[in-house]
């Protein structure tokens, strides 16, 4: 699925706001889940670990050279999320688990 520049910019803007949160999180997984949930992304309770694992996989993708657009496309191809929701999720994951990659979502 190809995302438009406008959607990518909107999603990146949403993600950037999340990265501005305090970098030193006492409970990165709990904070990540709270931020994602507060962003309107829901999941069945038995899939919580999968959501965390997917968030951590964003960092692995950054390590492997993925672009923001690739990440959004990957998430929207396996979920029913909008580009905006995917960007929000990516921003939350980056902020919680690998803030050193914040430039990838700006």
C-alpha positions as a Markdown table, in Angstrom:
| # | Residue | x | y | z |
|---|---|---|---|---|
| 1 | Unk | 0.0 | 0.0 | 0.0 |
| 2 | Unk | 1.4 | 3.3 | -1.0 |
| 3 | Unk | 1.0 | 6.2 | 1.4 |
| 4 | Unk | 0.7 | 9.8 | 0.2 |
| 5 | Unk | 3.0 | 12.5 | 1.3 |
| 6 | Unk | 0.2 | 14.3 | 3.2 |
| 7 | Unk | -0.6 | 11.2 | 5.1 |
| 8 | Unk | 3.0 | 10.5 | 5.9 |
| 9 | Unk | 3.5 | 14.0 | 7.1 |
| 10 | Unk | 0.4 | 13.8 | 9.3 |
| 11 | Unk | 1.5 | 10.5 | 10.8 |
| 12 | Unk | 5.0 | 11.8 | 11.3 |
| 13 | Unk | 3.7 | 14.9 | 13.1 |
| 14 | Unk | 1.6 | 12.7 | 15.4 |
| 15 | Unk | 4.6 | 10.4 | 16.1 |
| 16 | Unk | 6.9 | 13.4 | 16.7 |
| 17 | Unk | 4.6 | 14.6 | 19.5 |
| 18 | Unk | 4.9 | 11.3 | 21.3 |
| 19 | Unk | 8.7 | 11.4 | 21.1 |
| 20 | Unk | 8.7 | 14.6 | 23.0 |
| 21 | Unk | 7.6 | 12.7 | 26.1 |
| 22 | Unk | 10.3 | 12.1 | 28.7 |
| 23 | Unk | 13.0 | 9.8 | 27.3 |
| 24 | Unk | 13.8 | 8.0 | 30.6 |
| 25 | Unk | 10.7 | 5.8 | 31.1 |
| 26 | Unk | 10.4 | 3.8 | 34.3 |
| 27 | Unk | 8.1 | 1.3 | 32.6 |
| 28 | Unk | 8.7 | 1.6 | 28.9 |
| 29 | Unk | 6.2 | -1.3 | 28.0 |
| 30 | Unk | 3.5 | 0.1 | 30.2 |
| 31 | Unk | 4.0 | 3.6 | 29.0 |
| 32 | Unk | 4.0 | 2.4 | 25.4 |
| 33 | Unk | 0.7 | 0.6 | 25.9 |
| 34 | Unk | -0.8 | 3.6 | 27.6 |
| 35 | Unk | 0.2 | 6.0 | 24.9 |
| 36 | Unk | -1.0 | 3.7 | 22.1 |
| 37 | Unk | -4.3 | 3.1 | 23.9 |
| 38 | Unk | -4.7 | 6.8 | 24.5 |
| 39 | Unk | -4.2 | 7.3 | 20.7 |
| 40 | Unk | -7.3 | 5.2 | 20.0 |
| 41 | Unk | -5.5 | 2.0 | 19.0 |
| 42 | Unk | -7.1 | -1.0 | 20.6 |
| 43 | Unk | -6.4 | -4.7 | 20.7 |
| 44 | Unk | -7.7 | -7.9 | 22.4 |
| 45 | Unk | -6.3 | -8.3 | 25.9 |
| 46 | Unk | -4.8 | -11.6 | 24.8 |
| 47 | Unk | -2.7 | -9.8 | 22.2 |
| 48 | Unk | -0.9 | -7.4 | 24.5 |
| 49 | Unk | 2.4 | -9.2 | 24.3 |
| 50 | Unk | 2.1 | -9.2 | 20.5 |
| 51 | Unk | 1.5 | -5.4 | 20.5 |
| 52 | Unk | 4.7 | -4.9 | 22.6 |
| 53 | Unk | 6.7 | -7.2 | 20.4 |
| 54 | Unk | 5.5 | -5.3 | 17.3 |
| 55 | Unk | 6.5 | -2.0 | 19.0 |
| 56 | Unk | 10.0 | -3.5 | 19.7 |
| 57 | Unk | 10.2 | -4.7 | 16.1 |
| 58 | Unk | 9.9 | -1.1 | 14.9 |
| 59 | Unk | 13.3 | -0.6 | 16.6 |
| 60 | Unk | 14.8 | -3.6 | 14.8 |
| 61 | Unk | 13.5 | -2.2 | 11.5 |
| 62 | Unk | 15.2 | 1.1 | 12.3 |
| 63 | Unk | 18.4 | -0.9 | 13.0 |
| 64 | Unk | 18.0 | -2.5 | 9.6 |
| 65 | Unk | 17.7 | 0.8 | 7.8 |
| 66 | Unk | 13.9 | 1.0 | 7.3 |
| 67 | Unk | 12.3 | 4.3 | 6.4 |
| 68 | Unk | 9.3 | 5.8 | 8.1 |
| 69 | Unk | 7.2 | 5.3 | 5.0 |
| 70 | Unk | 8.2 | 1.6 | 4.9 |
| 71 | Unk | 7.2 | 1.2 | 8.6 |
| 72 | Unk | 3.8 | 2.8 | 8.0 |
| 73 | Unk | 3.2 | 0.7 | 4.9 |
| 74 | Unk | 4.2 | -2.5 | 6.8 |
| 75 | Unk | 1.8 | -1.8 | 9.6 |
| 76 | Unk | -1.1 | -0.8 | 7.4 |
| 77 | Unk | -0.7 | -3.9 | 5.3 |
| 78 | Unk | -1.2 | -6.2 | 8.3 |
| 79 | Unk | -3.7 | -4.2 | 10.3 |
| 80 | Unk | -6.9 | -2.2 | 9.7 |
| 81 | Unk | -5.1 | 1.0 | 10.9 |
| 82 | Unk | -5.0 | 4.3 | 9.0 |
| 83 | Unk | -1.7 | 5.8 | 8.0 |
| 84 | Unk | -2.2 | 8.2 | 10.9 |
| 85 | Unk | -2.7 | 5.4 | 13.5 |
| 86 | Unk | 0.4 | 3.5 | 12.1 |
| 87 | Unk | 2.5 | 6.7 | 12.4 |
| 88 | Unk | 1.2 | 7.2 | 16.0 |
| 89 | Unk | 2.1 | 3.6 | 16.9 |
| 90 | Unk | 5.6 | 4.0 | 15.3 |
| 91 | Unk | 6.1 | 7.2 | 17.2 |
| 92 | Unk | 5.1 | 5.6 | 20.5 |
| 93 | Unk | 7.3 | 2.6 | 19.9 |
| 94 | Unk | 10.3 | 4.8 | 19.0 |
| 95 | Unk | 9.8 | 7.0 | 22.0 |
| 96 | Unk | 9.5 | 4.1 | 24.4 |
| 97 | Unk | 12.0 | 1.6 | 23.1 |
| 98 | Unk | 14.5 | 3.4 | 20.8 |
| 99 | Unk | 14.5 | 7.2 | 21.2 |
| 100 | Unk | 17.9 | 7.3 | 19.5 |
| 101 | Unk | 15.9 | 6.9 | 16.2 |
| 102 | Unk | 13.6 | 9.9 | 16.7 |
| 103 | Unk | 14.9 | 11.5 | 13.6 |
| 104 | Unk | 13.4 | 8.7 | 11.6 |
| 105 | Unk | 9.9 | 10.0 | 12.5 |
| 106 | Unk | 10.5 | 13.7 | 12.1 |
